[in-house]
Amino acid sequence: MEDGESTIATLLIDEGQPSLGHRKHLLGLEQWNASLVDIGIGFARRNVGGDYKTYVSIVIAKHDW
């Protein structure tokens, strides 16, 4: 993926994933996922070196467990 926006879109569509697990998790479509309200998204681009040029991290959690 070239940017964070296209990465998130790909996960939301979840094409080829019969369970739609990424979509359900990101959109909180089930009871457990809906309870996870602390969300963070990070994106980094590396211009030189390394095998990968872009990195995306998504953290979805529950603060007061």
NORVEN-V407582 format. One line per field, one symbol per residue. phi: phi as a letter, one per 30 degrees, with the letter a starting at -180 (. if undefined). psi: psi as a letter, one per 40 degrees, with the letter a starting at -180 (. if undefined). burial: + if it has 24 or more other C-alpha atoms within 12 Angstrom, else -. A space follows every 50 residues. Layout:
phi = ???
psi = ???
burial = ???
//
This chain:
phi = .cbddddddddddheicedhededddcidbeddddcccbbbbbbbcdbii dccbbbbbcbbbdce
psi = ididdddddddddfhehdefddddddefeiddddehehhhhihihhdiii didihhhhhhihcg.
burial = -------+--+----------+--+++----------------------- ---------------
//
